[in-house]
Amino acid sequence: MSALRLSHILHRVTDLHRAVADAEADGFTVHWGSDPDVAHNALIWFETGPFLEFIAPPPFDESLAPRYEQVAGPGAVLRSRRWGAMDAGWCDVAVEVDAPDLEAVMRRCEEVEVAIGPSFEPSRTLPGGEKVSWHLAFPHDGDLPFVMGAYSTPQRPEAVHHANGATEITAITVAHPDPDGYGRLLTRYLGTAMPADIVVEAGDGDGAVITAVAAAGLTAEVRFGASVLVPSN
C-alpha cells in the first residue's frame, strides 16, 4: 500500500452556524456536511491537498462507551471524550489512503506494531439528500492521526474559489514533549519519511497538540476563534 498522507485538519467549534458565518465573512467558501438544521460538521475544501473541517460534537455520553469500543476500538472512545470536552480550537488530524477500505492499512499497522481499530464505516446524508460513506480507523494512541479511506462518492468540488485567496493547506505544526520519539512513531505509522506538510516541534503539553496551520494564497492571518490560519512563508 502507498504511504498515508494528510487528509484534513479538524477544528472544534461550539457554535457551528456561527463558525460557518464567520468563515464565510473571512472569505472562505464553506460546504455543510449535511442539512444545516442537523449538521455536526462543515468543510472548507481546496482544489488540492488537505481540507479543513469544523466539528461541533456534543459532550460524550459515557453510556455509549462500551458500544463505541466494540465498534471502533478504544481510540474512538478516547477521541470522542476529548472532542466533546475540549474548548474550541484545532483538535485533530486525519490521514488517508486512496482505497475505499482500510484492509491494507490494518495489516501494515499490525506489521509495524501500531495498535489501531477496528475499522468501521460511518455515513452521513449530504444537504442534497445523497448518502455518502467512508471507512475510518482510530489508532489506540490518541496522539496519532486517525485514518480514513476514500468517500463512496468523491466529495471534493471540481473547482474551489475562496475570496480571501487561499488555495491550499501547505503545512501543519504539531508540538509534542518528545518530538524525536513522536516523529519516529509517526513515520512508522505513516509508512514514509516525515512529509513536508507535517512539522513536529517540542512542546510542553502531555501529548501532541496542533500549534499552527498554514495556507498558501492568504495575505493575512485568518482567525477561527482562538485558532489562527497563517499565510505560508
C-alpha positions in Angstrom: 0.0 0.0 0.0 1.1 3.6 -0.5 2.0 5.8 2.4 -0.6 7.6 4.4 -1.0 11.3 3.6 -2.6 14.2 5.2 -6.3 14.3 4.7 -7.8 17.1 6.8 -7.4 19.1 9.9 -10.3 19.3 12.4 -11.3 22.4 14.3 -13.7 22.0 17.2 -16.3 24.8 17.4 -19.0 25.5 20.0 -21.5 27.1 17.5 -21.3 25.6 14.1 -23.6 28.1 12.4 -21.6 31.0 13.9 -18.3 29.4 12.8 -19.6 28.9 9.2 -20.8 32.5 9.1 -17.5 33.8 10.4 -15.5 31.8 7.9 -17.7 33.0 5.0 -17.2 36.6 6.2 -13.5 36.0 6.2 -13.6 34.9 2.5 -13.9 31.2 2.6 -16.4 29.1 0.7 -17.8 26.6 3.2 -19.7 23.4 2.5 -22.2 22.0 5.0 -21.6 18.3 5.8 -25.3 17.7 5.9 -28.6 19.6 6.2 -27.6 22.8 8.2 -30.5 22.2 10.5 -29.0 19.0 11.8 -25.3 19.2 10.7 -22.5 18.5 13.1 -19.8 19.4 10.6 -18.9 21.8 7.8 -15.9 21.7 5.4 -13.5 24.1 3.7 -12.2 22.4 0.6 -9.3 23.3 -1.6 -8.6 22.1 -5.2 -5.7 20.0 -4.0 -4.4 18.7 -0.7 -6.0 18.6 2.8 -9.2 20.3 3.7 -10.4 21.9 6.9 -13.4 20.5 8.9 -15.4 22.3 11.6 -16.9 19.9 14.0 -19.4 20.6 16.8 -19.7 17.3 18.8 -21.9 17.1 21.8 -20.4 16.1 25.2 -19.6 12.4 25.1 -22.3 10.1 26.5 -20.4 7.7 28.7 -23.2 5.1 28.5 -22.2 4.7 24.8 -18.5 3.9 25.6 -18.9 0.1 25.5 -20.6 0.3 22.2 -18.1 2.7 20.7 -15.2 0.5 21.9 -16.9 -2.6 20.4 -17.4 -1.0 17.0 -14.4 1.3 16.7 -12.0 0.4 19.5 -10.6 2.4 22.4 -9.2 5.1 20.2 -12.7 6.1 19.2 -13.8 6.4 22.9 -10.7 8.5 23.7 -11.2 10.9 20.9 -15.0 11.2 21.4 -14.3 12.2 25.1 -11.6 14.6 24.1 -13.6 16.3 21.3 -16.7 16.7 23.4 -14.9 18.2 26.4 -12.3 20.5 24.8 -12.6 24.2 24.1 -12.8 25.5 20.6 -9.6 25.1 18.5 -7.6 22.8 16.3 -8.4 19.4 17.7 -7.2 16.6 15.5 -5.6 15.4 12.2 -6.7 12.8 9.8 -4.7 10.9 7.2 -6.0 9.0 4.2 -5.5 6.4 1.5 -7.0 6.2 -1.9 -8.6 2.8 -1.3 -12.2 2.7 -0.2 -11.4 0.2 2.6 -8.6 0.1 5.2 -7.7 -3.6 5.0 -4.1 -2.8 3.8 -3.7 -0.1 6.5 -4.8 -2.5 9.2 -2.3 -5.2 8.0 0.6 -2.8 7.9 -0.2 -1.3 11.3 -0.1 -4.8 12.7 3.3 -5.4 11.0 4.8 -2.1 12.5 3.1 -2.7 15.9 0.8 0.3 15.9 -2.4 -0.7 17.6 -5.5 0.5 15.7 -9.1 0.0 15.0 -11.1 -2.0 14.3 -12.2 -0.1 11.1 -15.8 0.8 10.6 -18.0 2.5 8.0 -19.9 5.7 9.1 -22.1 7.7 6.8 -24.0 10.9 6.5 -26.6 12.4 4.3 -25.5 15.5 2.3 -27.6 18.6 2.0 -28.9 17.5 -1.3 -30.1 14.1 0.1 -27.3 11.9 -1.2 -25.8 9.4 1.3 -22.0 9.2 1.5 -20.0 6.7 3.4 -16.3 6.0 4.1 -14.1 3.8 6.3 -12.4 5.1 9.5 -10.0 3.6 11.9 -8.6 5.2 15.1 -5.2 4.3 16.5 -5.3 3.4 20.2 -2.7 6.1 20.7 -4.7 9.4 20.6 -1.6 11.3 19.6 -1.5 9.7 16.2 -3.8 10.9 13.3 -6.8 8.7 12.6 -7.1 7.3 9.1 -9.9 7.3 6.5 -10.5 5.6 3.2 -12.0 7.2 0.1 -15.5 8.5 0.1 -18.1 6.3 -1.5 -18.6 9.1 -4.0 -16.0 11.9 -4.5 -16.6 14.9 -2.3 -14.0 17.4 -3.4 -15.5 20.1 -5.7 -14.0 20.3 -9.2 -13.4 24.0 -8.7 -12.9 25.9 -5.5 -12.6 29.6 -5.0 -12.0 31.5 -1.8 -12.4 35.2 -1.9 -9.5 35.6 0.5 -7.1 34.0 -1.9 -6.5 30.8 0.0 -5.5 28.0 -2.4 -4.3 25.0 -0.3 -3.1 23.9 3.1 0.6 23.7 3.0 1.7 22.6 6.5 0.6 21.8 10.0 2.8 22.1 13.0 2.4 19.6 15.9 4.1 20.1 19.2 5.0 17.1 21.4 7.0 16.8 24.7 9.2 14.2 23.0 9.4 15.4 19.4 12.1 12.9 18.3 10.2 9.9 19.7 6.9 11.1 18.4 8.4 11.7 15.0 9.8 8.2 14.8 6.3 6.8 15.8 4.6 9.0 13.3 6.8 8.0 10.4 6.4 4.3 11.3 2.6 4.7 11.3 2.6 6.8 8.0 4.9 4.4 6.2 7.2 7.1 4.9 9.8 9.7 5.9 8.2 12.8 7.6 6.1 14.5 5.0 6.9 18.1 4.2 3.4 19.2 5.2 3.8 17.9 8.8 6.2 19.7 11.1 6.9 18.2 14.6 8.4 20.5 17.3 9.0 20.4 21.0 6.0 21.2 23.2 5.2 21.4 26.9 1.9 19.5 27.0 1.1 15.9 27.8 0.8 14.9 24.2 0.5 16.0 20.6 -1.0 19.5 20.1 -1.6 21.3 16.8 0.0 24.7 17.1 -0.1 26.1 13.6 -1.8 25.5 10.3 -0.6 27.3 7.1 -2.3 28.1 3.8 -1.0 29.3 0.5 -2.6 32.3 -1.1 -3.5 34.2 2.1 -2.1 37.7 2.6 -3.0 37.9 6.3 -3.9 35.7 9.2 -7.4 34.4 9.5 -8.8 33.6 13.0 -11.1 30.8 13.8 -11.9 31.9 17.3 -8.7 31.4 19.3 -7.0 29.5 16.4 -5.2 31.0 13.6 -4.7 30.0 9.9 -1.4 31.7 8.9 -0.1 32.5 5.4 2.6 30.2 4.1 6.1 31.5 4.2 
